[in-house]
Amino acid sequence: MRENGSERRLRVEYLKSRRFWGGLVGLIMVTGWWASWAPADPETTLRSRFFLHGDGRLHIRNTATGREADVRFILADGSPDEAALAKIDEVFGLTYGHGVDHICPRLLSMLDHFSDRVAPGKVIQLTSGYRSPEYNSHLRSGGGNVASTSLHQDGMALDFHIEGVNGRDLWHIIKEADCCGVGHYGGANVHLDSARPRFWEAATSRVRTGESDRNRKIWLATDFDRYRAGEPVRLSLVSISDFGFGVSGTARLVGDKPGGETVWTAKVSAPFQSECIPVADRESARAIRLSLPAHTPAGRYRIRLDFCRRPFSDMPEKVLSNEIEVTAAR
């Protein structure tokens, strides 16, 4: 099939974007996911960045590989321990070169919170951690109950159990927190992810129904839950079924209520000064940046991105992030 002029220009733009974001992700891999965090004062320690958190210590064992990490990933001064995070990455099966720099910090904070709540000090038995897109596709083609848009591919999900803890009871506890994604397929294992609040069981998982096709379930995630006015925010688009779309170069901060009004607008960081930023692959989807204006009123909000290129008519026109809390600038 021959390309028309518009399609050819779009393809070239995407290829340029891939080269830029590949280099940018390499830089992020060196500086770490936590590079946007800086110890400022007791109110902005890493632990205080999240709505849910535990004691800052995780003991995780991968049941398939036997790899184990018993680490304190948050230091006494509230800063992240990069060496500890690297050990956790290894247990999850995440290694350099996958395009994900660390397992999602919001996910680790949630896991820390719930494991401390139900079984403090016990080992978290990880049965599925990071999955490369290739491995995820392999599992699907083999008949596994695996979503094509699985958050395992973004380092934002795990399946686990804790010895002596009933899986269904743990599922109920996480479900009642209304914080995240939680699934239970029977037995001891529970799925936990740091995306939008939702829950399911084996009969309601809808994995192979196609409802996530055509980017219908695309979602926007922030790196933290709490920010000071004036601070940078790192955004990631996840649950993507198809690439080759674009996001507007202007983001909006909206009130955390249905139909909330726009509080401010801000330019999105991008390789090109463009009103429509191409999202060509997972790397570019994870590398969206903006800064909260210093005059942002304290309160709870969501960040909204509008799509300027939608390859499917039933793809949403916009996407909202998880709830964030903004406090006064220092």
C-alpha positions as a Markdown table, in Angstrom:
| # | Residue | x | y | z |
|---|---|---|---|---|
| 1 | Met | 0.0 | 0.0 | 0.0 |
| 2 | Arg | 1.4 | 3.4 | -1.0 |
| 3 | Glu | 1.6 | 6.2 | 1.5 |
| 4 | Asn | 0.1 | 9.6 | 0.8 |
| 5 | Gly | 2.0 | 12.8 | 1.6 |
| 6 | Ser | 0.4 | 13.2 | 5.0 |
| 7 | Glu | 1.2 | 9.6 | 6.1 |
| 8 | Arg | 4.8 | 10.0 | 4.9 |
| 9 | Arg | 5.3 | 13.2 | 6.9 |
| 10 | Leu | 3.8 | 11.5 | 10.0 |
| 11 | Arg | 6.0 | 8.5 | 9.7 |
| 12 | Val | 9.2 | 10.7 | 9.4 |
| 13 | Glu | 8.1 | 12.7 | 12.4 |
| 14 | Tyr | 7.6 | 9.5 | 14.4 |
| 15 | Leu | 11.0 | 8.2 | 13.4 |
| 16 | Lys | 12.6 | 11.5 | 14.6 |
| 17 | Ser | 10.7 | 11.1 | 17.8 |
| 18 | Arg | 12.0 | 7.6 | 18.3 |
| 19 | Arg | 15.6 | 8.7 | 17.9 |
| 20 | Phe | 15.2 | 11.6 | 20.3 |
| 21 | Trp | 13.3 | 9.7 | 23.0 |
| 22 | Gly | 15.7 | 6.7 | 22.8 |
| 23 | Gly | 18.6 | 9.1 | 23.8 |
| 24 | Leu | 16.5 | 10.8 | 26.4 |
| 25 | Val | 15.5 | 7.4 | 28.0 |
| 26 | Gly | 19.2 | 6.5 | 28.1 |
| 27 | Leu | 19.9 | 9.7 | 30.1 |
| 28 | Ile | 17.0 | 8.9 | 32.4 |
| 29 | Met | 18.3 | 5.4 | 32.9 |
| 30 | Val | 21.6 | 6.9 | 34.1 |
| 31 | Thr | 20.1 | 9.5 | 36.4 |
| 32 | Gly | 17.4 | 7.2 | 37.7 |
| 33 | Trp | 13.6 | 7.4 | 37.9 |
| 34 | Trp | 14.0 | 9.4 | 41.1 |
| 35 | Ala | 16.0 | 12.2 | 39.5 |
| 36 | Ser | 13.0 | 14.5 | 39.8 |
| 37 | Trp | 12.9 | 14.0 | 43.5 |
| 38 | Ala | 15.1 | 16.2 | 45.7 |
| 39 | Pro | 15.3 | 16.2 | 49.5 |
| 40 | Ala | 13.9 | 19.6 | 50.5 |
| 41 | Asp | 12.4 | 19.5 | 53.9 |
| 42 | Pro | 10.5 | 17.1 | 56.2 |
| 43 | Glu | 7.3 | 17.7 | 54.3 |
| 44 | Thr | 8.8 | 16.5 | 51.0 |
| 45 | Thr | 10.6 | 13.3 | 52.0 |
| 46 | Leu | 10.0 | 10.4 | 49.6 |
| 47 | Arg | 7.6 | 8.7 | 52.0 |
| 48 | Ser | 5.4 | 11.8 | 52.2 |
| 49 | Arg | 5.2 | 11.9 | 48.4 |
| 50 | Phe | 2.6 | 9.0 | 48.4 |
| 51 | Phe | -0.9 | 8.7 | 49.8 |
| 52 | Leu | -0.1 | 5.1 | 50.9 |
| 53 | His | 3.2 | 4.1 | 52.3 |
| 54 | Gly | 4.8 | 1.6 | 54.8 |
| 55 | Asp | 8.0 | 1.6 | 56.7 |
| 56 | Gly | 10.2 | 1.9 | 53.6 |
| 57 | Arg | 11.4 | -1.7 | 53.8 |
| 58 | Leu | 10.6 | -4.5 | 51.4 |
| 59 | His | 11.5 | -8.2 | 51.5 |
| 60 | Ile | 10.7 | -9.7 | 48.1 |
| 61 | Arg | 11.5 | -13.2 | 46.7 |
| 62 | Asn | 10.9 | -14.2 | 43.1 |
| 63 | Thr | 9.4 | -17.7 | 43.2 |
| 64 | Ala | 10.6 | -18.5 | 39.7 |
| 65 | Thr | 14.2 | -17.4 | 39.9 |
| 66 | Gly | 14.9 | -17.5 | 43.6 |
| 67 | Arg | 16.3 | -13.9 | 43.5 |
| 68 | Glu | 15.6 | -12.1 | 46.7 |
| 69 | Ala | 15.9 | -8.5 | 48.1 |
| 70 | Asp | 15.6 | -7.6 | 51.7 |
| 71 | Val | 16.2 | -3.9 | 51.6 |
| 72 | Arg | 15.3 | -0.5 | 53.0 |
| 73 | Phe | 14.6 | 1.4 | 49.8 |
| 74 | Ile | 13.9 | 4.7 | 51.7 |
| 75 | Leu | 16.8 | 6.0 | 53.8 |
| 76 | Ala | 16.6 | 7.6 | 57.2 |
| 77 | Asp | 16.7 | 11.1 | 55.7 |
| 78 | Gly | 13.8 | 10.2 | 53.4 |
| 79 | Ser | 15.8 | 9.9 | 50.2 |
| 80 | Pro | 15.7 | 6.8 | 47.9 |
| 81 | Asp | 18.4 | 4.2 | 48.1 |
| 82 | Glu | 19.4 | 3.6 | 44.5 |
| 83 | Ala | 21.3 | 0.3 | 45.3 |
| 84 | Ala | 18.2 | -1.1 | 47.1 |
| 85 | Leu | 16.0 | -0.1 | 44.1 |
| 86 | Ala | 18.4 | -1.9 | 41.8 |
| 87 | Lys | 18.1 | -5.1 | 43.8 |
| 88 | Ile | 14.3 | -4.8 | 43.7 |
| 89 | Asp | 14.5 | -4.3 | 39.9 |
| 90 | Glu | 16.5 | -7.5 | 39.7 |
| 91 | Val | 14.0 | -9.5 | 41.7 |
| 92 | Phe | 11.2 | -8.1 | 39.4 |
| 93 | Gly | 13.2 | -9.2 | 36.4 |
| 94 | Leu | 13.9 | -5.7 | 35.2 |
| 95 | Thr | 17.3 | -5.2 | 33.7 |
| 96 | Tyr | 19.0 | -2.3 | 31.9 |
| 97 | Gly | 17.9 | -1.9 | 28.3 |
| 98 | His | 14.2 | -2.6 | 28.8 |
| 99 | Gly | 13.4 | 1.2 | 28.6 |
| 100 | Val | 12.0 | 1.2 | 32.1 |
| 101 | Asp | 14.5 | 2.7 | 34.6 |
| 102 | His | 13.0 | 1.4 | 37.9 |
| 103 | Ile | 9.9 | -0.4 | 39.0 |
| 104 | Cys | 7.2 | 2.3 | 39.6 |
| 105 | Pro | 7.8 | 4.1 | 42.9 |
| 106 | Arg | 4.0 | 4.4 | 43.5 |
| 107 | Leu | 3.7 | 0.6 | 43.1 |
| 108 | Leu | 6.5 | -0.1 | 45.6 |
| 109 | Ser | 4.9 | 2.4 | 48.1 |
| 110 | Met | 1.5 | 0.6 | 47.8 |
| 111 | Leu | 3.1 | -2.8 | 48.1 |
| 112 | Asp | 5.0 | -1.6 | 51.2 |
| 113 | His | 1.8 | -0.3 | 52.7 |
| 114 | Phe | -0.4 | -3.4 | 52.2 |
| 115 | Ser | 2.3 | -5.9 | 53.1 |
| 116 | Asp | 3.0 | -4.0 | 56.4 |
| 117 | Arg | -0.7 | -3.9 | 57.1 |
| 118 | Val | -1.4 | -7.6 | 56.7 |
| 119 | Ala | 1.9 | -9.3 | 57.4 |
| 120 | Pro | 4.7 | -7.1 | 58.7 |
| 121 | Gly | 8.1 | -8.6 | 58.3 |
| 122 | Lys | 7.0 | -11.5 | 56.1 |
| 123 | Val | 8.5 | -12.2 | 52.7 |
| 124 | Ile | 6.5 | -11.1 | 49.7 |
| 125 | Gln | 6.4 | -14.0 | 47.2 |
| 126 | Leu | 6.5 | -12.5 | 43.7 |
| 127 | Thr | 5.1 | -14.8 | 41.0 |
| 128 | Ser | 5.1 | -12.2 | 38.2 |
| 129 | Gly | 6.9 | -8.9 | 38.0 |
| 130 | Tyr | 8.2 | -7.0 | 35.0 |
| 131 | Arg | 7.4 | -8.4 | 31.6 |
| 132 | Ser | 8.9 | -7.2 | 28.4 |
| 133 | Pro | 6.3 | -6.6 | 25.6 |
| 134 | Glu | 7.8 | -9.5 | 23.7 |
| 135 | Tyr | 7.4 | -11.8 | 26.7 |
| 136 | Asn | 3.9 | -10.5 | 27.4 |
| 137 | Ser | 2.9 | -11.3 | 23.8 |
| 138 | His | 4.5 | -14.8 | 24.1 |
| 139 | Leu | 2.4 | -15.5 | 27.2 |
| 140 | Arg | -0.8 | -14.4 | 25.4 |
| 141 | Ser | 0.0 | -16.5 | 22.3 |
| 142 | Gly | 0.4 | -19.4 | 24.6 |
| 143 | Gly | -3.1 | -19.0 | 25.9 |
| 144 | Gly | -2.3 | -17.2 | 29.2 |
| 145 | Asn | -4.8 | -15.0 | 30.9 |
| 146 | Val | -2.7 | -12.0 | 30.0 |
| 147 | Ala | -3.9 | -8.5 | 28.8 |
| 148 | Ser | -2.2 | -7.1 | 25.7 |
| 149 | Thr | -2.1 | -3.7 | 27.6 |
| 150 | Ser | -0.7 | -5.3 | 30.7 |
| 151 | Leu | 0.8 | -2.9 | 33.2 |
| 152 | His | 3.5 | -5.5 | 33.9 |
| 153 | Gln | 5.1 | -4.1 | 30.7 |
| 154 | Asp | 5.5 | -0.7 | 32.3 |
| 155 | Gly | 6.9 | -1.9 | 35.6 |
| 156 | Met | 3.6 | -0.9 | 37.3 |
| 157 | Ala | 2.2 | -4.3 | 38.3 |
| 158 | Leu | 3.0 | -7.5 | 40.1 |
| 159 | Asp | 1.3 | -10.7 | 41.1 |
| 160 | Phe | 2.2 | -11.9 | 44.6 |
| 161 | His | 1.2 | -13.8 | 47.7 |
| 162 | Ile | 2.4 | -13.8 | 51.3 |
| 163 | Glu | 2.6 | -17.0 | 53.3 |
| 164 | Gly | -0.3 | -17.3 | 55.8 |
| 165 | Val | -2.3 | -14.5 | 54.2 |
| 166 | Asn | -5.6 | -15.5 | 52.5 |
| 167 | Gly | -5.6 | -14.2 | 48.9 |
| 168 | Arg | -9.2 | -13.3 | 48.8 |
| 169 | Asp | -9.0 | -11.5 | 52.1 |
| 170 | Leu | -6.0 | -9.4 | 50.8 |
| 171 | Trp | -7.9 | -8.7 | 47.6 |
| 172 | His | -10.8 | -7.3 | 49.7 |
| 173 | Ile | -8.5 | -5.1 | 51.8 |
| 174 | Ile | -6.8 | -3.6 | 48.7 |
| 175 | Lys | -10.2 | -3.2 | 47.0 |
| 176 | Glu | -11.7 | -1.3 | 49.9 |
| 177 | Ala | -8.7 | 1.2 | 49.8 |
| 178 | Asp | -10.0 | 2.3 | 46.3 |
| 179 | Cys | -6.4 | 3.2 | 45.3 |
| 180 | Cys | -5.3 | 1.0 | 42.5 |
| 181 | Gly | -5.9 | -2.0 | 40.4 |
| 182 | Val | -6.4 | -5.3 | 42.2 |
| 183 | Gly | -7.3 | -8.7 | 40.8 |
| 184 | His | -7.9 | -12.2 | 42.3 |
| 185 | Tyr | -8.1 | -15.4 | 40.2 |
| 186 | Gly | -8.5 | -17.8 | 43.1 |
| 187 | Gly | -5.9 | -19.2 | 45.5 |
| 188 | Ala | -3.3 | -17.1 | 47.3 |
| 189 | Asn | -2.1 | -14.9 | 44.5 |
| 190 | Val | -3.2 | -11.3 | 44.1 |
| 191 | His | -2.5 | -8.9 | 41.2 |
| 192 | Leu | -1.7 | -5.3 | 42.3 |
| 193 | Asp | -1.0 | -2.3 | 40.0 |
| 194 | Ser | -0.7 | 1.4 | 40.4 |
| 195 | Ala | -3.1 | 2.5 | 37.7 |
| 196 | Arg | -6.7 | 3.7 | 38.0 |
| 197 | Pro | -8.8 | 2.1 | 40.9 |
| 198 | Arg | -10.6 | -1.0 | 39.7 |
| 199 | Phe | -11.0 | -4.6 | 40.8 |
| 200 | Trp | -11.8 | -7.9 | 39.3 |
| 201 | Glu | -12.0 | -11.7 | 39.8 |
| 202 | Ala | -11.5 | -14.5 | 37.4 |
| 203 | Ala | -15.1 | -14.3 | 36.1 |
| 204 | Thr | -14.9 | -10.6 | 35.6 |
| 205 | Ser | -11.4 | -10.0 | 34.3 |
| 206 | Arg | -12.5 | -9.4 | 30.7 |
| 207 | Val | -8.9 | -10.0 | 29.6 |
| 208 | Arg | -9.7 | -11.4 | 26.1 |
| 209 | Thr | -12.9 | -9.4 | 25.4 |
| 210 | Gly | -11.1 | -6.7 | 23.4 |
| 211 | Glu | -12.4 | -3.9 | 25.5 |
| 212 | Ser | -8.9 | -2.4 | 25.8 |
| 213 | Asp | -8.3 | -2.4 | 22.1 |
| 214 | Arg | -8.0 | 0.8 | 20.1 |
| 215 | Asn | -6.5 | 2.6 | 23.2 |
| 216 | Arg | -10.0 | 2.7 | 24.8 |
| 217 | Lys | -8.5 | 2.1 | 28.3 |
| 218 | Ile | -5.4 | 4.4 | 27.9 |
| 219 | Trp | -4.5 | 6.0 | 31.3 |
| 220 | Leu | -2.2 | 8.8 | 32.6 |
| 221 | Ala | 0.1 | 8.2 | 35.6 |
| 222 | Thr | 2.2 | 10.6 | 37.7 |
| 223 | Asp | 5.4 | 9.6 | 39.4 |
| 224 | Phe | 4.3 | 10.8 | 42.8 |
| 225 | Asp | 1.0 | 11.7 | 44.6 |
| 226 | Arg | 2.1 | 14.9 | 46.3 |
| 227 | Tyr | 4.0 | 17.9 | 44.8 |
| 228 | Arg | 5.0 | 21.3 | 45.8 |
| 229 | Ala | 3.7 | 24.1 | 43.6 |
| 230 | Gly | 6.5 | 24.9 | 41.1 |
| 231 | Glu | 7.8 | 21.4 | 41.0 |
| 232 | Pro | 8.3 | 19.2 | 37.9 |
| 233 | Val | 5.9 | 16.3 | 37.2 |
| 234 | Arg | 6.8 | 13.2 | 35.3 |
| 235 | Leu | 3.9 | 11.6 | 33.4 |
| 236 | Ser | 3.5 | 8.3 | 31.7 |
| 237 | Leu | 0.8 | 7.1 | 29.3 |
| 238 | Val | 0.0 | 3.4 | 30.0 |
| 239 | Ser | -2.5 | 0.7 | 29.0 |
| 240 | Ile | -1.7 | 1.5 | 25.4 |
| 241 | Ser | -2.8 | -1.0 | 22.7 |
| 242 | Asp | -1.6 | 0.9 | 19.7 |
| 243 | Phe | 1.0 | 3.6 | 19.1 |
| 244 | Gly | 1.0 | 6.3 | 16.5 |
| 245 | Phe | -1.1 | 8.9 | 18.2 |
| 246 | Gly | -0.4 | 12.4 | 19.4 |
| 247 | Val | -0.9 | 14.5 | 22.6 |
| 248 | Ser | -1.5 | 18.2 | 22.7 |
| 249 | Gly | 1.5 | 20.4 | 23.7 |
| 250 | Thr | -0.7 | 22.0 | 26.4 |
| 251 | Ala | -1.7 | 20.2 | 29.6 |
| 252 | Arg | -4.4 | 21.2 | 32.0 |
| 253 | Leu | -4.7 | 21.0 | 35.8 |
| 254 | Val | -8.4 | 20.4 | 36.6 |
| 255 | Gly | -10.3 | 20.1 | 39.8 |
| 256 | Asp | -10.6 | 16.6 | 41.2 |
| 257 | Lys | -14.4 | 16.4 | 40.6 |
| 258 | Pro | -16.4 | 15.2 | 37.6 |
| 259 | Gly | -16.3 | 18.0 | 35.1 |
| 260 | Gly | -13.8 | 20.0 | 37.2 |
| 261 | Glu | -12.8 | 23.3 | 35.8 |
| 262 | Thr | -9.4 | 24.1 | 34.5 |
| 263 | Val | -7.2 | 25.7 | 37.1 |
| 264 | Trp | -4.2 | 26.4 | 34.8 |
| 265 | Thr | -2.6 | 25.3 | 31.6 |
| 266 | Ala | 1.1 | 24.4 | 31.1 |
| 267 | Lys | 3.3 | 23.5 | 28.2 |
| 268 | Val | 4.4 | 19.9 | 27.9 |
| 269 | Ser | 8.1 | 19.2 | 27.6 |
| 270 | Ala | 8.9 | 17.7 | 24.2 |
| 271 | Pro | 11.7 | 17.2 | 21.7 |
| 272 | Phe | 10.0 | 19.6 | 19.3 |
| 273 | Gln | 8.1 | 22.8 | 19.9 |
| 274 | Ser | 4.9 | 21.3 | 18.5 |
| 275 | Glu | 1.3 | 21.7 | 19.3 |
| 276 | Cys | 0.9 | 17.9 | 18.7 |
| 277 | Ile | 3.5 | 15.7 | 20.2 |
| 278 | Pro | 3.8 | 12.3 | 18.6 |
| 279 | Val | 3.8 | 9.2 | 20.8 |
| 280 | Ala | 5.5 | 6.6 | 18.8 |
| 281 | Asp | 6.5 | 4.0 | 21.3 |
| 282 | Arg | 6.7 | 3.1 | 25.0 |
| 283 | Glu | 9.7 | 5.3 | 25.6 |
| 284 | Ser | 8.1 | 8.4 | 24.4 |
| 285 | Ala | 4.9 | 7.5 | 26.3 |
| 286 | Arg | 6.9 | 7.5 | 29.5 |
| 287 | Ala | 8.8 | 10.7 | 29.0 |
| 288 | Ile | 6.2 | 13.4 | 29.2 |
| 289 | Arg | 7.1 | 16.3 | 31.5 |
| 290 | Leu | 5.6 | 19.5 | 32.8 |
| 291 | Ser | 6.1 | 21.9 | 35.7 |
| 292 | Leu | 3.4 | 23.0 | 38.2 |
| 293 | Pro | 3.2 | 26.8 | 38.2 |
| 294 | Ala | 4.5 | 28.3 | 41.4 |
| 295 | His | 1.2 | 30.1 | 42.0 |
| 296 | Thr | -0.9 | 26.8 | 41.9 |
| 297 | Pro | -3.4 | 27.0 | 44.8 |
| 298 | Ala | -3.1 | 24.2 | 47.3 |
| 299 | Gly | -5.6 | 21.4 | 46.7 |
| 300 | Arg | -6.3 | 18.1 | 45.0 |
| 301 | Tyr | -6.3 | 17.9 | 41.2 |
| 302 | Arg | -5.9 | 15.7 | 38.1 |
| 303 | Ile | -3.8 | 16.5 | 35.1 |
| 304 | Arg | -5.5 | 16.3 | 31.7 |
| 305 | Leu | -3.9 | 15.6 | 28.4 |
| 306 | Asp | -5.9 | 16.0 | 25.1 |
| 307 | Phe | -5.2 | 13.8 | 22.1 |
| 308 | Cys | -4.6 | 15.6 | 18.9 |
| 309 | Arg | -4.1 | 12.5 | 16.7 |
| 310 | Arg | -6.5 | 9.7 | 17.3 |
| 311 | Pro | -6.1 | 6.7 | 15.0 |
| 312 | Phe | -9.5 | 5.3 | 16.1 |
| 313 | Ser | -12.8 | 7.1 | 16.5 |
| 314 | Asp | -13.6 | 5.3 | 19.7 |
| 315 | Met | -10.2 | 6.3 | 21.3 |
| 316 | Pro | -10.9 | 8.9 | 24.1 |
| 317 | Glu | -10.4 | 12.5 | 23.2 |
| 318 | Lys | -8.6 | 13.2 | 26.5 |
| 319 | Val | -7.2 | 11.4 | 29.5 |
| 320 | Leu | -7.0 | 12.3 | 33.2 |
| 321 | Ser | -4.2 | 11.3 | 35.6 |
| 322 | Asn | -4.5 | 9.8 | 39.0 |
| 323 | Glu | -5.4 | 12.3 | 41.8 |
| 324 | Ile | -2.5 | 14.4 | 43.0 |
| 325 | Glu | -2.2 | 16.8 | 45.9 |
| 326 | Val | -0.4 | 20.2 | 45.5 |
| 327 | Thr | 0.9 | 22.0 | 48.5 |
| 328 | Ala | 2.2 | 25.6 | 48.7 |
| 329 | Ala | 5.5 | 26.5 | 47.1 |
| 330 | Arg | 8.4 | 26.8 | 49.5 |
